[in-house]
């Protein structure tokens, strides 16, 4: 695991300032074929608008945004914890947009982000986490290593950036009290 990676929790102001670098990571992931809600080609304006909305969600206290930075303080990965949930689900959160730039993959960035998500969830009082990912994708190995439990898959749930259908697999994690 690369020890030069630092995971930081971004404030709304930091998220806004980092939106160009976050957009770079998003665009790289979509260009690389990641099914993360966007189609290829994704414009820079679309990516920047997405991160502005995320920053607003951070400002409203609806989500936590993490950034993975390398030794040169470049953002090479990111993950979100959506903490705003209905009244009967205040104990849980959704993990969203776990993204690692292709140039930084294979260095433990994803696993570090997942560990930081767990810590942020505990700090926020969350005990159940859920996420979904492309069925058969490389992220499934990451989530298994991070202790997530597979719930099941839905065929043809979403589209890949090139417009082809893909299945989606759902996972959950029960966090022990710290």
Backbone torsions as a table, in degrees:
resi	resn	phi	psi	omega
1	UNK	NA	136.9	-177.8
2	UNK	-74.8	115.1	-177.8
3	UNK	-77.9	-9.7	-178.7
4	UNK	-85.8	2.5	178.3
5	UNK	-90.0	130.7	176.4
6	UNK	-117.3	134.9	176.7
7	UNK	-101.4	125.9	179.0
8	UNK	-122.1	143.4	170.7
9	UNK	-88.2	124.8	-176.9
10	UNK	-94.3	137.4	169.5
11	UNK	-75.3	171.7	177.9
12	UNK	-60.4	-41.4	-179.5
13	UNK	-65.6	-43.0	178.2
14	UNK	-65.2	-38.1	179.0
15	UNK	-63.8	-42.8	178.8
16	UNK	-62.9	-45.6	-179.6
17	UNK	-64.9	-32.7	-177.9
18	UNK	-87.5	-0.5	-174.2
19	UNK	-56.3	-35.7	176.0
20	UNK	-62.8	-42.3	179.5
21	UNK	-69.8	-38.8	176.6
22	UNK	-64.7	-38.6	177.3
23	UNK	-62.8	-38.4	177.3
24	UNK	-58.9	-43.9	-179.8
25	UNK	-65.1	-45.5	179.8
26	UNK	-60.4	-48.4	-179.1
27	UNK	-61.1	-42.8	179.2
28	UNK	-61.7	-42.7	-179.5
29	UNK	-65.6	-43.9	178.7
30	UNK	-65.3	-43.0	177.7
31	UNK	-59.8	-33.4	179.4
32	UNK	-81.5	1.0	174.9
33	UNK	100.1	9.5	-180.0
34	UNK	-72.7	130.5	176.0
35	UNK	-88.5	90.7	-176.4
36	UNK	-128.7	41.1	175.2
37	UNK	85.4	-2.4	-177.0
38	UNK	-121.0	150.0	178.5
39	UNK	-103.1	153.4	177.3
40	UNK	-94.9	137.2	1.5
41	UNK	-81.7	143.6	176.5
42	UNK	-101.2	128.4	-179.2
43	UNK	-79.7	154.9	176.4
44	UNK	-61.0	-38.8	178.9
45	UNK	-60.6	-41.5	178.4
46	UNK	-63.3	-44.8	-179.9
47	UNK	-64.1	-43.3	179.1
48	UNK	-65.1	-40.2	178.1
49	UNK	-62.4	-39.7	177.6
50	UNK	-59.8	-47.3	-177.4
51	UNK	-70.0	-29.1	173.8
52	UNK	-64.3	-40.7	177.1
53	UNK	-65.1	-39.7	177.0
54	UNK	-60.8	-45.7	179.0
55	UNK	-58.7	-38.8	177.2
56	UNK	-65.4	-38.7	176.6
57	UNK	-64.5	-37.2	175.2
58	UNK	-63.5	-44.4	-179.8
59	UNK	-61.0	-36.0	180.0
60	UNK	-81.8	-3.6	-179.7
61	UNK	77.4	19.2	-177.8
62	UNK	-89.7	-17.5	-177.9
63	UNK	-152.8	159.0	175.7
64	UNK	-113.5	133.5	-179.7
65	UNK	-116.3	125.4	176.9
66	UNK	-110.7	145.7	176.0
67	UNK	-128.5	137.0	174.2
68	UNK	-99.7	125.4	-179.0
69	UNK	-117.9	142.6	177.5
70	UNK	-86.2	-175.1	-176.7
71	UNK	-61.1	-25.5	178.0
72	UNK	-91.0	11.0	-179.5
73	UNK	61.8	30.1	172.6
74	UNK	-90.2	138.7	177.0
75	UNK	-75.5	121.9	-178.5
76	UNK	-117.9	-4.0	179.2
77	UNK	-166.6	165.0	-178.3
78	UNK	-158.9	157.6	174.5
79	UNK	-153.9	154.3	179.8
80	UNK	-127.9	149.7	172.8
81	UNK	-121.9	113.2	-180.0
82	UNK	-87.0	107.3	-173.9
83	UNK	-93.6	-21.4	179.8
84	UNK	-73.6	115.3	-177.3
85	UNK	-135.7	162.9	177.4
86	UNK	-59.2	163.3	-175.7
87	UNK	-55.5	-34.4	-177.5
88	UNK	-89.1	8.9	-178.3
89	UNK	-134.4	31.1	-177.2
90	UNK	-67.0	-13.4	-179.5
91	UNK	-86.5	-4.1	-175.4
92	UNK	-123.4	166.9	176.9
93	UNK	-148.4	157.7	177.0
94	UNK	-103.0	135.7	173.0
95	UNK	-92.5	132.9	-175.5
96	UNK	-138.9	151.3	172.0
97	UNK	47.8	57.1	170.0
98	UNK	-79.1	106.7	-172.8
99	UNK	-126.1	133.2	174.4
100	UNK	-129.6	127.0	177.9
101	UNK	-56.9	139.3	-176.6
102	UNK	-55.9	-33.6	-179.6
103	UNK	-69.4	-17.9	-177.2
104	UNK	-104.8	-0.3	-177.1
105	UNK	-71.5	153.7	179.7
106	UNK	85.0	7.0	-179.2
107	UNK	-114.2	12.7	178.2
108	UNK	83.4	9.0	-178.3
109	UNK	-62.5	-46.3	-178.6
110	UNK	-60.9	-43.9	-179.9
111	UNK	-65.4	-38.8	176.6
112	UNK	-64.1	-40.7	177.0
113	UNK	-62.0	-41.9	-179.0
114	UNK	-66.1	-38.5	176.6
115	UNK	-65.3	-39.4	178.1
116	UNK	-68.1	-34.3	175.6
117	UNK	-62.3	-45.4	178.2
118	UNK	-56.7	-47.1	-178.8
119	UNK	-63.4	-42.7	179.3
120	UNK	-65.0	-37.7	179.0
121	UNK	-65.1	-45.7	178.0
122	UNK	-59.3	-45.0	-180.0
123	UNK	-60.7	-33.4	179.6
124	UNK	-84.8	1.8	178.4
125	UNK	80.0	22.6	-179.4
126	UNK	-96.4	139.9	-179.1
127	UNK	-120.4	-12.1	178.2
128	UNK	-128.7	127.6	177.7
129	UNK	-118.9	146.0	176.1
130	UNK	-133.7	152.7	175.0
131	UNK	-157.4	166.9	173.4
132	UNK	-135.8	154.6	-178.1
133	UNK	-151.9	164.9	179.0
134	UNK	-62.7	128.4	177.5
135	UNK	-62.2	128.0	179.2
136	UNK	82.9	-0.2	-179.6
137	UNK	-78.9	166.9	-178.4
138	UNK	-64.4	-25.5	-179.1
139	UNK	-64.4	-26.0	179.2
140	UNK	-59.3	-38.6	177.5
141	UNK	-64.6	-41.3	178.4
142	UNK	-59.2	-48.1	-176.4
143	UNK	-66.4	-36.4	176.1
144	UNK	-63.2	-45.0	178.5
145	UNK	-62.7	-30.3	-178.4
146	UNK	-85.9	5.1	174.3
147	UNK	88.4	17.0	179.2
148	UNK	-82.4	150.5	179.4
149	UNK	-107.9	130.5	178.7
150	UNK	-73.2	133.0	177.7
151	UNK	-97.3	-49.6	-179.0
152	UNK	167.6	174.9	-175.8
153	UNK	-125.1	149.4	175.2
154	UNK	-118.8	116.7	178.6
155	UNK	-66.6	149.0	174.4
156	UNK	54.0	35.1	-176.3
157	UNK	-74.2	-36.0	-175.0
158	UNK	-141.1	-175.9	177.2
159	UNK	-116.1	144.5	169.1
160	UNK	-74.5	163.4	-179.3
161	UNK	-57.1	-23.5	179.3
162	UNK	-88.0	1.9	176.5
163	UNK	96.1	-3.7	177.4
164	UNK	-80.8	149.1	179.2
165	UNK	-70.4	150.7	173.2
166	UNK	-142.3	150.7	172.9
167	UNK	-79.5	159.6	178.3
168	UNK	-126.8	132.4	178.0
169	UNK	-107.8	134.7	-179.2
170	UNK	-101.8	142.3	-179.2
171	UNK	-131.6	157.9	172.3
172	UNK	-139.8	160.3	175.3
173	UNK	-142.5	128.8	175.9
174	UNK	-95.8	119.2	-178.4
175	UNK	-91.0	131.7	175.7
176	UNK	-76.4	151.8	176.6
177	UNK	-64.6	144.2	179.1
178	UNK	-95.2	NA	NA
